[in-house]
Amino acid sequence: MTHHYIDDLLRVCPGAEPAWQQHLASWGGEERGTYNDLTVFAHLVVNTAATGDFGPADRVFAFLESALESPDEEVEGLLVWGLLEDIQTISSHTAGLQQSLAQRLGQKSLNAWRTIADAWKGNRSLADVLRADARKKSS
C-alpha cells in the first residue's frame, strides 16, 4: 500500500510520475516501504535543482512546510528524517546545492534542515547519529 504522503507528493510533483513508475517496476510488486518511496522525490528535487530548475523543490518544500504546521511523529519521521534528510544528503554531493536548496525552505522546514545537519555533525554513519541521539535522550 502506498502512503498518503506519496499520493500528495505525486499531486504536487507530477513530473515525478515517470521515475515513480520506474521505482514501482524495480520492486516488482514487493513491499517497498515509505522511506524507499520518498527517495524518488528526493532525487527528483536534487536532480532538477542541479540543472537550475527549482520548481519541483519549491513545490515539495511548500508541501513540507504545510505538513510541519501540524507536526506529529509521522511528519517528523517520514517527511523530515526521510524526505528532507535524503534531499540534504543527496544534494551534498554537488557543490553549493545544499545552500541553494536551504535558501528556498520555509522557516519550519529550515529549522528541520538545521536539526538534521546538527545531528550529523561529527558523525560518520547513521548508527553514529542514532547512538548520539540515544545518549542525548538518556542524559
N, C-alpha and C positions, 0 to 999 in steps of 0.2 A: 504494500500500500504506500502511496506517495503522501508525504506530509503536506499539510495545507500551505506551509511556507513555500514549498516548491511551486505549487499552483500559483501562489501570489507572485513569486519571482518570475514565472513564465509570463504572467499577465503584464508585469511592468517591464519585462525584457523579452519581447517576442523574438528578438534576434538570437536568443539562446536556443531556440527550438531545434535547429539542425544539430548542435552539439548535444542537446538533451536526448534527441533520438539516437544519436551515436552512442551516448552513455548507456541508454537503456539496452541497446543491442549488444553492447560489450558485456553486459551482465547476464545476457541470455536467460532472463526470467528468474534468476537467483535473487535472493534478498540483498539489496544494495546498502541500505542504511542511509539515514538522512544526512549524516556528515559527508558520506561519499557523494550524495546527490548535490550537496551545496558546493562542492568543488567545481562543478560545471559553471556555476555563476561566478565564482571567484576567478576562474581562468578567463571567462568572458570579460569581466571588468578589467583585469590586468592586461590582457592581450589587446583589447580595443584602446585602452588608455595609453599603452605603449606606442600606438600608432597616432596618438593625438586625438582620438575620438573618446571624449569623456561622457557621451550620452548615456551608455549603459551604467557607468559608475554613478552618475548623478541620479539616475532612476533607482538603482539599488540602494544608494545611500539615503535617498528620501524615504524609501520603504523602511530601511533600518531605523532611521530617526523616528519615524512614526511608531514603529514597534517599541522603541525604547521609551515612549511616552508612558507606557504601562508595563514596565519590565516585570518579568517573572522568571522562574527557573528555566523555562523553555526558551524564552528570548535570550537570556544570559548564556545558556549552554549552546544552543544551536546558532543563533544569529551573531552573537559576539564571539564565543570561543570556537565556533565552527566557521561561519562565513567570513566575518571580519578578520579573524586571525589568519585564515587562508589567504585573504587578499593581501594582508600585511606581509606575510611570509613570501608569497609568490612575487610580489612587487619588489621585494628586497634584492632581487637578482638583476634589476635594471636600475642603473644609476639615476638618482633623482626622482624615480617614480613614486616611491613611498611618500615623499614630501608633497609631490603634486596631488596625489590622492588624498592625503590627510587634509590638505587645504580645502578640499571640497566637502568635507564632512560637516554635519550639523554639530552643535555643542555636545549633545549626549553621545553621539557616535564618536566624536573626537575624544571625549573622556574615556570611552571604552577602548579606543585605539591606544591611548596612553597607558591604560591599565595593562593591556596586552604587552606593550613594549616594555613596561616596567617589570612584568612577570618574567620576561625572557632575559633581562639584563643579568649577565654573569652566569647564565645557564646555557648549556650546550645541547640539551635534549629535552624532549617532553617529560621524560622521567625526572630530570633535574627540576623542571618547573613544578611538577606535581609534588615532589619531595619538599621543595621550598614552601609551597602553599600549605602543605600538611604541617610543617614546622610552625608557620605563622599562626595557623588555627589552634595548635596545641599550646601555644605560649600565651 
